Amino acid sequence: MKVVSNTGPIIGLAKIAGSFLLKSMFEEVLIPPLVHRELFGKVGSESEEIERALNDFIHIADLIPLEPATERATADLDEGEKQAISAYELIKPERIRKDEYQDYKHNIAFRGIFSA
């Protein structure tokens, strides 16, 4: 199963050396280009774990333009989060991982999105 992630879950797992959990749960973890830039520029104790994951099972997703209704529903989200939804729309993975789920009340309109 494929999954789309934004920055928070990957950094959180890397901080506790838990990136292997994503690899064991999903065949592929896709991230938007903006998330890749955020992760690639990360410095700190978790940076080596993030780099290993980026070289192993985390890959950059293609993006498509969001539909106008989706664009309106995601107006309050930052660009990385919008890109994650775009990647989701393109590949239709079974789940989308995201942090700060309290801020995503709009997402109930998107079928197949899973907040964890």
C-alpha positions in Angstrom: 0.0 0.0 0.0 1.2 3.5 -0.8 0.8 6.5 1.5 1.3 10.2 1.2 2.9 12.1 4.0 3.7 15.6 4.9 6.7 16.7 7.0 5.5 16.2 10.6 5.0 12.4 10.8 8.3 11.8 9.1 10.3 14.1 11.4 8.4 12.8 14.5 9.3 9.2 13.7 12.9 10.1 12.8 13.3 11.8 16.2 12.7 8.5 17.9 14.5 6.4 15.3 11.1 5.1 14.2 11.2 5.5 10.4 11.3 1.8 10.1 7.7 1.8 11.2 6.6 3.5 8.0 8.7 1.1 5.9 7.2 -1.9 7.7 3.6 -0.6 7.2 3.7 0.8 3.7 5.4 -0.4 0.5 6.1 3.2 -0.5 5.8 6.6 1.2 5.3 9.5 -1.2 6.0 13.1 -0.3 5.3 16.3 -2.2 8.3 18.3 -3.5 7.9 21.0 -0.8 8.0 18.4 1.9 11.1 16.9 0.3 12.8 20.3 0.5 11.8 20.7 4.1 13.1 17.2 5.0 16.3 17.6 3.0 17.1 20.8 4.8 16.5 19.4 8.3 19.4 19.5 10.6 19.6 17.8 14.0 19.8 14.4 15.5 17.0 13.1 13.2 18.6 14.3 9.9 20.6 11.1 9.3 17.5 8.9 9.8 15.6 11.1 7.4 18.3 11.0 4.8 18.4 7.1 5.0 14.6 7.0 4.6 14.8 9.4 1.6 17.4 7.2 0.0 15.4 4.0 0.7 11.6 4.1 0.7 10.4 7.7 0.7 9.9 9.1 -2.8 8.8 12.4 -4.3 5.3 12.3 -5.7 4.0 13.9 -8.9 1.4 16.6 -8.5 -1.7 17.6 -10.3 -3.6 20.9 -10.1 -6.3 20.8 -7.4 -9.9 21.0 -8.5 -11.5 24.4 -7.8 -13.7 22.9 -5.0 -10.7 21.3 -3.4 -8.7 24.5 -3.7 -11.4 26.4 -1.9 -11.7 23.7 0.8 -7.9 23.8 1.4 -7.5 27.6 1.3 -6.3 27.7 5.0 -3.7 25.0 4.6 -0.1 25.7 3.9 1.5 24.9 0.5 3.1 21.6 1.6 -0.3 20.3 2.9 -2.0 21.3 -0.4 0.7 19.5 -2.3 0.1 16.4 -0.2 -3.6 16.5 -1.1 -2.6 17.0 -4.8 -0.4 13.9 -4.6 -3.2 12.0 -3.0 -5.6 13.0 -5.7 -3.2 11.8 -8.4 -2.4 8.3 -7.0 -5.4 7.7 -4.7 -3.4 5.9 -2.0 -5.4 4.2 0.7 -4.4 6.6 3.4 -2.8 10.1 3.7 -0.8 10.8 6.8 -0.7 14.2 8.3 0.0 15.9 11.5 -2.0 18.6 13.3 -5.2 16.9 12.3 -7.3 19.3 14.3 -6.6 21.9 11.5 -8.0 19.6 8.8 -11.7 19.7 9.5 -12.3 20.3 5.7 -10.8 17.0 4.8 -13.9 15.0 5.8 -15.1 15.8 2.3 -12.2 13.8 0.8 -12.9 10.1 0.7 -10.0 7.8 1.6 -8.2 10.3 3.7 -7.0 9.0 7.0 -5.7 11.2 9.8 -3.3 9.7 12.3 
